[in-house]
Amino acid sequence: MGAAVAGWTVAAVLLQVAGLSLFLYGFFPVKPTLRGFSGEESYQVPSCGSVSAGQQEPALPPDQLRSLYRELSGIPPVYDRLVLMVIDGLPAEFVLGRGRKPPSKEMMESMPYTQSLLAGCKAAAYHAKAAPPTVTMPRLKAMVSGAIGGFLDVAFNFNTQAFLEDNLLDQLHMIGLKLVMLGDETWIKLFPTLFTRQDGVSSFYVKDTVEVDFNVSRHLEFELAAKDWSVLVLHYLGLDHVGHIGGRRSVLMTQKMKEMDDVIRRVVVSDHGMTEGGNHGGSSYEETDSLALFIGHSVESPYCSPYDQNEALQVDLAPTLALLLGVPIPKNNFGVVLPEPLNSLTDDQKLRMLELNSWQILRLLQAQVPAFCLEECINSEGSIVLDILHESIEKKLCHLLSKAFSSHQSSRLHRGSDFKSVQAGYYGTAADNYYGFLRYASEWLSHRATDKPLYLLVSAILLMTVSCLFLMSTVSCLLKGRSLSQVDQHSESYLDQRCHLDEVLVLAGMFLYVISLGSSSFVEEEQYTWHFLTSTLYLIFLTKAIHSMLKGSNPTLGHKAEESFDKSNFSYATSFELTPGKRNVYKLCTILIVLVAGRVIRAWHQGGINWVHFPDISKLLAQADSSVVKSLQIISFLAVVVLFSVSLTLLRARSKFVIGVWLTHIFCGFLVLLHICANQISTSLPINHSTASIARQFYVIASVSISATVLASPWVFPIFSTEAESASSGSSPVKAIHGIRNSLFLTGITYTAFWGLLQLLLQQPINAIPLFLIFLQTVSSVVHFSLDKTLHKQWVQVVAMQFLGMAGHFGLGNTNSLASIDVAGAFIGISSYSTVLSGILMFMITYASPLMLYLGLVLHVSVKDIDDISTLRHLKWSYILDKMVTLPCLFPLLINSLALTSYTIVLLLMRNHLFVWSVFSPKYLYVCAATVCTYVGVFVIAMTAVYNCAVFKFRARSYRDKSQ
């Protein structure tokens, strides 16, 4: 039966992977793009019919091409040099305030030069909304191309490839302008051949807040004096890194803003904002609120209101700069030229720019709707009614476009009017009509994507559904089968005669969780679901434990209960013998520990997205002195080491090998302590490379220690317990095999303890206490389940530990927004950026709690009931799978399969929902990552148990052969 279970499980997993891959390919959009680069056709009215592919390379030399563009556009370039300064992560709120209110006094004093420009009407500023995902690479693409990338660009952000679409920098390079880039190396990866000079730094090594900016500023004196460049790109990363480490309210933030204010000269923009925690990637106001600040003669105005809520889109930067610098607008641009930077132009020149912008947008519309034709729109204007609310999108666009061109023509006819007010009136009407068309068309295009066939998505869901049914059938057969019914035959008098409230809660809770996935509010605040399910389940465990105690105190019922107590698995796996009275006390204490720890974890991070501003313990610690946080880290480190040491004392066999494992754990703990003490809470100094060396030593020693423990444990412990050997006579079969218990116990506690130390090294300092509490919950749950096997069926125990893992996941500050991903810890111990290593560390940090509980299931396996082995011949692979591996592996796979399949269906149904990209899609990426987490956890459990059993089977067979 074991081979069949393994076969069905592997088949189910393969089907799930196939279905998931197919759905990811089919669902996430690929934005429609036009190939080639804009050329001289950009200055001509788009014709009906097919869209021209555009020029691939300029046919004319750069100087001639520049003159041709100037002649065709009818507008001389406003600027011949551009400084594009990107301050990574700078929210517009820091400079412009929010809700028509100026920024705080502290923020205003941090950037005095910039504020003086705004107050003197010598700069034009916008709250430039960035489209999610708010990570650097897709935002840079949006700035220079005016196009909004696909949602999965968040994945490519960590492995940037050359940008081949039409963009502002390539257009400038084509007309002979020389470009220089200093700062984020993402620019170099996107445009590997454009820059005359370049000096890039990694944007992902977020522990560095000083050198990363110094590397840019050290070139400024030379570059600003040089006359050989036309475009200078400066990309400062320090402010973003300050946010990742200390959040928006970091003590270093104002210092870094003053540094940036000293650099600002011409143009300053930011690529995205940041949340209160300093992260980004999601779609909240704080993350999408980026700054666009234009400084130059064309933006100066006699009157301005600097803190008005002037709003724009980040993609508007591309067409604005393209027209100001005298090059065609990039072909796939969705942006709209901004009005304030055009203040120095005449009304006719402004309308010409809007006309060119409209022609470019019209070409994109024709690519989406081939039947869309300018001539037909103009000819049909007379038949179009004013009330267009119920007309098709195409007719609305046609109506707005024809109005814009008609009013522009009227403005031309009245160009020579003697009345300036008349000219101004016609100009204002034409400009308003152009902006009406451009904004509506831009909004419509930004939501368009290449639609994959629906049958592809349905086929993917069918594969995942079949996979889920496979797992459900396998679990159902196992629960009804003989091999598993024998496990509970000793407890029929208790379990099978009672209403299993814990089982009802688990089933009902999973059903409610699946239903809740269809609500955007429940998805945003999912932490409340898991905290409720976990605390309620363990409260039921508490009531069952109390009822069991009361039942055990009844003389008529106490005999059977005492028999079950005498067979406690805990005493088999350890040397700790308990009387029934003490055992009852420990049963209650372990549950209370889990409940109290869970309440503290819940209060540590308010969690979620909508209520993240609520006060919690982590916010209090963020405002406290750094010594308080460091003290809590040290306390957590000591608690993990002590708990591991106490757990090792419970082993029956206290060999030199066990002492060696304990010493390596102590040494690794000492390295963590050194890292805590050496780590700079204040990151105003250059990065401390000694901490990276300490972390690397920890990685090496911990890896060697864990590997040695896993590989050597089955060979070190004796095959049989002392009692079993004394009970055996001659060559008769022994009664039990207990060495495997000790081996799995040591392996499981080593897994969890070293994982706890690793997370203390990687996680944010304020998460130290919650990390220890999750470790304590893991050990307490295993101890509770081992003290009395009559209380809960094993599948309930496995699900309970999985619930703990998910509650801890959100208790560490994780949410279903990409902004909560902790990037800072992914570079601890890494001297240079590595996509693979950083990605692995980021995954470990994000799923620290679920993986802790999966590793804890190895410890749980070691105290399982395997008392029905009567001979060595019973140790078969089918037995291993049924008794040790099956349920701890199958139930996590089944629960994950239910969540994955259900949410995939939800996502398909919500594909046209308003929050599909801001709420549902980020959650789906987390569901996919949780699937990988489940696979990893199940693989570790299965391989550890199978390896241990294989070694003991081999040793037992050798022992039997020698005995015979």
N, C-alpha and C positions, 0 to 999 in steps of 0.2 A: 504493500500500500504506500510505503514511503516514496518509492520511485514514481508511482503514479501522481502523488501529491506534488512532488517536485516538478514533474513534467507539466502538469496542468498550471502550476504557478508560473513557471518560466514562459509558457505559451501565453498566459494572461498578461504578463509583463511586456512581452514582445508586441502583442496586439495593442496594448496601451501606448507604448512608445511610438508605434506606427501611426496610430490615430492622432496622438498629440502632435507629432511632426507634421502630419497632413493638415491639421487644423491651423497650426501656427503659420504654415505656408499660405493657406487659403484665406485666413481671416485678416491678418494685419496688412494694412494697405501699402501699396507702392504708389506714391504720388505720380500722376501722369506728367511726363516731361517732354519737351520738344528738343530734338537733338540739334547739335551745332551751336553756332554763336550768332548773335544779332549782328547785322551789318547794315549796309546802306538801305536795305528794304525797310528798316525800322522807321525811316523818315518818309515813307510812302504810305498812302491809304491802303489798308489790307483789301485784297480782292476776294471775291466769292470763290468758293471751291477749295481745293487742297491747300494746305499750309506749306509754305516753302520750308525746306530743311535748313536754309540759311548757310552761310559760308562756314567752312571748316577751318580755313586759314585765310588771312587777309591777302587778297590778290595784289594789293598795292603796298609799296614801302610804307613804313610807319608814318613818316612826315606827310606823305601825300594822303594817306588814309585820314590823318588828323584834320588836314585842310578840307577834305571831302565831307567829313562829318560836320565841320563847322559851317560849310556852305549849305548843306542839305537841311541842317536844323534851323538855320536862321538865327541862332542864338550864340553869341561868343561865350567861350568857357568863363565862368565866374572866377574860378581859381585855377592856378597852375601848379600849386603844391598843396599837399594834404597830409596832416598828421592825424592818424586814426589811433586814438589811445583807448584801449579797452581795460577797464578796471574790473577784473573778474569778481563777480558776486556782489557788486555794489548796488544796493536797492535804491530806487529813485526816492523813496521815502526819506532816506538819510540826507538828501540834498534839497528836495522840493517839498517835503512834508507829506501830509495825507489829509484828504477831505477838505481841501482849500485852507488848511492850517499849516503854518510854516513848521519846519523841523524843530526839534528841541534846541535849546540854547547851547547845549554841549555839542550837538552835531553842527550847528552853524559856526561855532567857534573852531571846529575842527577843519573847516574848509573856508577860511576867510576870503581868499582870492576868488574862488568860484562864486561865493555869495555876493561879493562886490560886483562881479560881472552881471549877475542876475539883477541885482538892485539897480545897476546903472543901465539896464536895457541893452547891454552889449553881448548878450548871449540868449539863445532860444533853447528852452528845456522842455522835455516831454516825459511823461510816464509812458515809456514804450513797452507795451505788453509783449512778453515773450511767450511763444506757443510751447506747451509741454511736448516732450519731456525737457525740462530746464537743465540740461547738461551742456557742457561747453561746445562740443563738436557740432551738433546740429544747430546751435545758436549762431556759431560763426558762419556756417553755411547760409543761414537765413539772412545775416547781415549783408553778405557780399553777393548773394544771388537773388534775394527777395522771395525765395521759395521756402515753403515749409516742408521739412522732411517727414519721413514716416515715423510711426511710433517706435519701431524697433531700432531707430538710430541710437537709442539709449544703450543698446548692447554694443553697437559699433563705436561708441564713444571711447571705449577702452582699446580699440585697435583701428585707429584712423587710417583710411586709405586715401589716395589722391582723388581730388574732386575734379570730375571731368565735365560737369555741366557748365553752361554759360554763367559768368559771374563778373563782378565789377573789376577784380584785380586782373583777370585775363584780358578784359577789354582795355584797361589802361596800359597793360604790357604791349598789346597789339599796336597802339599808336605811339610806341617808343618811350613811354615813361619808365623810369627806373624805380624799383621798389626795394626798400630795406625793411627787415623785420627783426625785432628784438622782443624776446619774451617767450610765451607759451609755444612749445615746439609743435603743437597741433597745427599751427599755420604752415609750418614747414612740411608736415606730412600731407596736408591738403594741397599745397602748391609747391611741390619739390623743386621746380625749375624756374620759378618766377623771380626770386629775390637776388638782387645784386650782392647784397651782404645780409648775413643772418647770424643770429646767435640765440639758439633756443634752449629752453629749460623745461624739465618735465612738469606737467601740471598735476600729476597724480601723487607726487611725494609731498603730501599735505602737512607733514610735520615741520617743514621748512617754511618759515614766514619772513626770513630776512634775506638770505643769500639769493632766493628766487627773484626778488625785486632789485637787489643790488646789482645783479648780473645785467639788468636792463639799464638802470640809471647810470652805470659806469660808462656807457657809450654815449650818453646824451650830449655832453659837451662837444664831442667830435662830430656827431651826426647833425646837430642843430647848426653847426658852423659849416658843414659840407654843403656844396652846391650841386652835387651830381645826382641827387635823388629828387623824385617828384612826389613819392608816397612813402611815408614813414609809418610803419605799424608798430605800436608799443602795446604789449599785452602784459599787464601786471597781475600776478597771481597771489601776492601776499595777503591781500584783504580777504580773498576767498578762503585761504588756508587758515587765517585767524578765525573765520567763522566756523570752519569745520572742527577746529580744536576747542574753541571757547564759546561759540554761538554769537548771536547778534550783540549781546551785551558784554562781550569780552572786554577786559580792561585794556587790551591791545588795540581795540577797534578805532578809537579816536586818534591814537598815535599813528596808526597806519593811514587814516584819512588825511591827517596833516601832511604826511609824507607824499600822498598822492596829489594833494592840493598844490604842493610845490612843483610838481611835474607838469600840471595842466597848462597848455599854451593855446592850442588850436581847437582840436575836437576831442571830446571825451564821450565815450559811450560805455555801457556795461552790458555783459552778455546775459545776465540773469540776476535775480535777487537771492535771498536766502531766508530760511525759516528762523524761528527763535533759536533752534538748536544749531543753526549755522549750516545746515545741509540744503540741498536743492535737488531737483529732478522731478518734482511733482507739478501740480497745477494750482497751488494756492496763490492768493494775492501776493503774499510776501515773496514767493519764488518767481512769479512772472512779472513783478514790478521792476523792470530794469530802467536805467536812465539813458536818455539820448540828449546830449547837450551839445549844441552847435555854437562855436565861438568863431566869429569872423565878421568882416565888414558887411557882408550881405544880410546879416541877421540883426544888425543894429536898428533900433526903433526909437522914436521920440517918446513913446509911452509903452509901458508894459506892466503887467501884474505877475511878478515872478512865481507866485505860489498858487496861481490858478491851476486847476486840475486839467492841464493840457494833455490829452491822451493821444497816443498813436500806437501803431504796431511796429514791432522790431523790424519787420520786413520792409517798412517804409524807408529805411535808411538806404537801401540799394538804389531805387530809382532817383531819390533825391540827390545822392552823391554822383550818380552817373550823369545826370543832366547838368549839374553844376560844373562837372569836370569835362563835359563835352564828348561823352561816349554814349553809344546806344544803351538803352535799358536792357539788362539781361533777359533772355528769352522767356524764362520760366518764372519771372517775377510776379508776385501777388500784391506787392506793395503799392502804395499811393504816395506821390510826391507831396512832401510837407510844405505848407504855405510860408511859415516864418523864415526859413532860409532863403526865400526868394524875394525878400523885401527890397533888395537893390535893383530888381528888374522892373521893366515897364509892364503895363497891363497886358499888352500884346505878347510879350515874351512869356509871361506867366501862363497865358492861355495856350500858347504854343507848347509849353512843357506839359500842360494837362492834356493837350491833344495827342502828343507823342505817347504819353502814358496810357491814354485810352486806346490808341492803336495797338500798343503792345498787349494790353489786356484783351483786346478784341481778338488778336491772333490766338491767345490761349483759349478763349471761348470757342473759336472755330475748331480748335483741336478737340474740344470736348463735345461740341454740338456742330457737326459738319454743315448742317443746313443753315446755321446762323450766318446772315449776310447783311452787311452794312447798307447796301443799296436798297434791299427789300425793307429794311427798318425805316429808312428815310422816306421811301415811296409810300409806305403804309401808315405814316404818321397821322394822316388825316382821318383814318378809320379807327384809330385806337381811342377808346374812351378813357376818361380821366380816372375812373374807378377801376383800378387794376388789381384789387385785392384777391379776386378769384381767378385771375388769369394764370397761365403757366409761367414758370420761371423764365423761359425763353422770351415770352412776350413782355414780361416786366423789364428784362434787360434791354430788349429792343426799344421799348418805349423810353427808358431812361437815356439810352445812347442817342436816339434821334433828337430828344429834347436838348441834350448837351451840344450836339453839332449844329442844331438849328439856332440856338441862342448864341453860339460862337460866330455863326455866319451873320447874325444880326449885329453883333458887336463890331465885326469888320465893316459892315455897311455904315455904321455910325462913327467910324474912326475919326472922320474929319469934322465932327460936329463942333460947333462953337461953344456948346454948353458942356463943361467938364462933368457936371452932375449927371447929364444924360449918358456920357461915355462910362462914367463910374457905375451907373445903374445897370447898363448892359453888360459891363464886365462882371459885376457882382452876380448877376443872374446866370451868366455863362459859367463862371467858376463854381457856383453852387450846383448847377446841373452836372458839370463834370464830376465834382466830388460825390454827388449822389450816385451817379453811375459807377464810378470807380470803387467806392466803398461797398456797394451792393454786390458788384461783380467779384471783388476781392473776397468778400465773405463767402460767396457761393463757391468760388474756386477752391478756397482753403479747405472746404469740407468734402470736396470731390476726391475720389480715389478710384483706382482701377478695381472694378468689381470682379471678384472671383466667382466662378459658377457655384450656385448654391448646392449642387449635388456633391461638390468636393467637400464642403463643410459637413453636410449630412453624412457622407460616407465616413468622415473622420469620427463623428459622434457615434455612428454605428459600431465602429471598431472599438471605441472606448466602452460602449455599452456592453458589447460581447465580452470584453475583458472583465468588466465588473461582474457580469453574470457568471463567468468562469470562477472568479474568486468566491462569490456568494455560494455557488453550488459546492465548491470544494469545502468551504467552512461548514456548510450545512451537513454535508455527508460526514465530516469528521466529528461534529458534535453529536450526530446520531449514531455514529459507528461504534463498534465494540471496543476499539482501542481507547477511545476517550470516555466511554461510559464506565469503563473499569476504574478510571481515575477517581470518579466521584462515588463509587459504590459504598465506600466506607462512611459517606456522609448523607446517605439517602434519608436517614431519619431526621436530618435537620434541613438540608437544602431543599429536598424535593417535596417537603410538606409545608413549605412556607411560600408566601407571596414575595417574590424576589424584587423588592422595590428598586434595588440598585440596577438590576437588569432592565427593568421598565424605564428607569431614568436614562440609561445609556441609549436605549433604542429610541425613546421619545426625543432625547436631546439631539441625537444625530439627525432625526427627521426635521426638527425645528431648525437646526443649523442649516440644513440643505435649503429649507424654505427661506431662511433669512438672507441667503445669498442673492435673492432676487430684489433686495431692497438696497438702494445706494447708501442710505443712512446706516443700515446694519453693517454693510461692507466697510464703511468709513470708521465705524465704532465697534469692530468685531471683538475687541478685547473684552467687552462686557459679556458677550456670549460665553467665552471660554472661562472667564472668572466665575460666572454664575454656575455653569455646568460642573466645574471642578469643585467649587466649595460645596455645592449641593450634594454631589456624589460622596464626598468625604464626610459630610454631616450624616448621610445615610449609613456610611461605614461606622460612624461613631455610635449611632443608635443600635446598630446590629451588634457591635461589640458590647455595649451595655446590656442589651437583652441576653447575649450569650453568657455574660457574667452572672446575671440574675438566674438564668436557667441552670448554670453550673452550680450555683449555691443551693439548688433544690436537691435534697437527698435522693429523691426518686429518679431524678434525671442526671444527677451529677456523675454517675458511673461512666456513661457513654462519653460525656464531655471530657472526663478525666482521661479516658483512653485516648481520645484524639489529642489531648494535650501532651500525653506521654510520647506521642509519635511526632512531635513538632519537628519540622524540617530544620528549624533554626539550630536546634541542639545537635543535629546530625552534621551540619556544615561547620559548626563551631565547637569550641570547648566550653561554651557558656551554658551550663545547666540551669534551668529555671523551675521553681516550684509553680504549681498552678496559680497560686495567689500572686506571685511576682509577675507571672506571665500576663495575667489580666491587667495589672498596673501598666506594664510595658505596652500592651495593646492600646490602652487608652492614651498613654503619653505619646506614642508615635503618631496617632491620628491628630491629637491636639497640636503637635509640632507642625504637621503639614498644614493644618487650618490656620494657625497663627502666622506661620511663615507666608502662606498665601495671602493673608490680609495685608501684611507688610509689603509684599511684592506689589500688590495691587495699588497701594498708596504711594509707591515709590515714583512711578510715572503715571500721570493722568492718562496718557496714551491717546490714541485716536487722532482724528484730524480736526473735527469741529470744536472739541473741548480741550485742545492742547494748552490753552491759556489758563486753565484752572490751576490753582496752587497745588503743589505736591512736594514730596520730600526732595526729589532731585532738584527742583528749582530753589529750594531753601539751601541746599548744599552748594549749588552753583554760585550763590551770593555769599556763602560763608568763606572763612579764611581757608586758604589752600592746605594749611596744616590739619584742619578737621578732616578733609577728604583723604589726605594721606594717612591719617590715623585710622580711618575706617578701612582703607586698603590693607594696612598692616594687620588689623584685627581679623579681617576676612582671610588673609593668607595664613595666619596662625590657626584659625578655626578649621580651615581645610586640611592643614597638616595634622592637627590633633585628631580630627575625625578619621582620617586615613590611618593614623597610628593606632587608634582605639579599635578600628575595624580589623586590623591585622592581628591584634591580640586575641581575637575571637577564633582564629584558625587553630585547629587541633595540632597541626604539624607546624612547629616553629623552627624550621630548618635555617641553615645559613643562607640559603637562597632567598627566603622570605626577608631575612634581615638585610640582605643586599638590595632587594627591591625597596625596602623602607629607606635605606640610606640614600639611594639615588633620588627618591622622592624628596627627601630632606634637602639634598643638594640642589635639586631643581627649584625647590621652594626658596632656597637661599638666593638663587639667581633672580627669581621674581622679586624678592625683597630688595635686592640691589637695584633692579630696574625701577622699582617704585621710588626708592630714595634718590636715584641718580636722574630720574626723568624730570625735565624742567616743567614745572607747572606754569611758570611764566615763560612763554616762548619768544620773548623779545630778543634773546640771544641766538646766534647761529645754532643750527641743529647739533645736538650732542651725539657724536658718533660712537661714544662708549656705550650708550644704551643699545644701539643697534648690535654691537658686538656681544653684549650680554644676552640679548634676545636670540641671536644665532646660536650661542652656546646652549641655551635652553632647548632650542629646536633639536639640536643634534643629540644631546644627552637624553632628553625625553623620548625621542624616537627610538634610540638604541635600547633604552630601558624597557619601553613598552613592547618592542619587538622581541627582546630577550625573554620577557615575562610570558608572552603569548606562546612562544616556541618551546621554552624550556619547562613550563609548569607541568604539562602532562607527563614529563619524564622524571620530574623531581619527586613528586608526591607518591607515597606507596599506593599500590593498587587497592588494597583492602584496608579497612579499619582494623584496629586491634581487636575489637569485639568480634568482628567477622572471622578473623584468623583463629581466635581461641575457640570459636564455635565450630570450626571446621575440624574434621578428624580424618587423618590419612589423606586419601586422594578424593574424598567426597567433595561435591561442589560447595563452594563457599556461599554464604547466605546473601551477601550484598557487596556492591562495589561503591566505596565511598571516596576513593582518591579523586575521582572525577569531580566530585563536589568541591573539594578543596582547591583543585586546579581552576575550575570555573569561578569560584569565589574570589580567588586571588586575581585572576585576570579581570573580572568585572570591576572589583574595587580599584584596581590599578587604572583601568580605562577611565572611570569616572573621576578619580582623584587627580590624575594628570590632566584630564580635560578641564577640571576646575582651575588648576594652576595656569594652564594655557590661556583660559579666558580672563583670568586676573591680569595676565600680561597684555592681552589684546584689547579688552573692552575699555570703555571710558571709565575713568577713575570713580565716578559717582555710582557706577554699577557694581562695585565690589561686593557690597552687602547682599544685594539681590542674587548675585552669582553664588555666594555661599549658601544662601537660603534655598536655592534650587537644588544644590548638591545635597543639602540636609534633607529636603523633601524626598529626593530620590532614595537615599539610604533609609530614611524612616519608613517609606512605603514598602520597601523590600522587607524590612524587619517586621512590619505589621503583617504583611501577607504570609510571612513564614511562621509567625507565632501560632496561628490557628488556621489550618487549611479547611476547616468546616464552614467558615463564614462566607467566602466569596469564591465563585467559580473562577478558573484561571483566566478565561477570556475577559471577564470583568476587570480583573487585576491589570491585564495588559492595556485595556482601554483606559483605565484610570490613570496609568502612568503616561499614556499618550495625551490625555487631557492636561495633566500637569505640565508636560512639555510645551503645549500650546499656550497655556496661561502664563508660563514663564517667558515665552517668546515675546508676548506683548508687555509683560511686566518689565522687560529690559529696555523698553522704550521703542520697540519696533511697531510699525503701523503698516497699513496697506498702501501707503504713499511711498514713492521711490525716494522721497526726501529724507526718510528716516534711516536710510542705509548709512552705516558708519564707515566713511571712507578713510578716516585718519588712521584707524587701527590696522588697516590693510597694508601698511608700509612699515610696521614695526619689525625691525630686524632685516630690512631690505635696504641695501645701500644704493641701488639704482632700480628704476622702474622695470617691473616684469609683469606683463599682462597675466600670465598663468599664475605666478606665485601670489600676486596681489588679489587676483580673482578668487583663489582658493581661500586666502585669509579672510577676504570679505564675506565669503560664503560661511566660513566657520563662525565669524562674529555674528552674522545675522541669524543663523540657526543654532546658536550656542545651546539654548535650552532644549529644543527637540532632540538634538543629537546627544545631549547629556542623558536624557531619559531613555533613548535607544541604547546607549552604552549601559545604562542602569538595568536594562532588561537582561543583559548577560549576567549581572549579579543576581537578578531575579531567577534566572534559569538554574543557578547553582543551589538554590534552596527549594527547588521544586520537589514534589513527592515522586520518588522513583523507587519506592520500597517494594514494589511487586516483582523485582528481579530476583528470581530464585536460583538461577544457574547462569554460568557464563554464556551459555548458548543463547540466552535471551537478548544478548547485546548485538542486535542487528541494525542495519541501516534504517529499516522501517520503524524500529523502536525509537531510534535517535530522532527521526523526524517527528514521530507522533508525540513523544514524551518531552522532548527538550526544545525543538526548533519550531514545530508546526504553528502553534498558536502565537508565540511571540513574533513570528514572521508574517503569518497570514493576516492577522487582524490589523496591524498597521497598513499593510498593502490594501486591505479591503476598505478601511476607513478613508485612506487617501484616494482610492479609486472612486468611491462614492462622491467625495468632494470634488474631484477633478471632473468626473463625468457630468455631475449636476451643474457645476459652474460653467462648463463648456456650453451646455444647453442654454443656461442663462445668458451667457455672452452672445450667443447666436441670436437669441430673441431680443437682446438689447442693442443689437448692432447699429440701430438708428436712434438710440437714446441720446439725450443731451449730454449725459455724463459718461458716454462710452469710453472716451479716451482719457478723461480725468479721474474716473473712479473705477470703472469695471475692468479696463485693460491693465492698469497697474496691478490690480488685485490678481489678474490672471497670470501675470509674470511671477507673482509670489506663489501662486498655486503650482506653477510649473517648477519653481525652485524647491517648494516643499515636496514635490514628487521626487526630485533628485535626492533630497534629504532623506526621504523614506527609503529609497533604494539603497543609499549608503548605509543607513542604520540597519536595515534588514540583512544586507550583505555581511556586515560585521558580526551580527548575531549568529547568522547561519554558519559562516566560515569558522568562527571561534568554536561553536559547539561541535561542528562536524570534525574539525581538526582534533579537538580534545578526545572525542569519542573514538576516532580512528586510532589515535595513539594508544589509548587504554585498551582498545580491542586487540591491538597488536601485542601489547605487553601481557594482557590476560591470556591470550592464546599461547604465548611463549611460556608463561607461568604454568599453564595447564599441561603443556607438552613435557615440561621438566618434571612436574608432579607425577605424571604417568610413567 
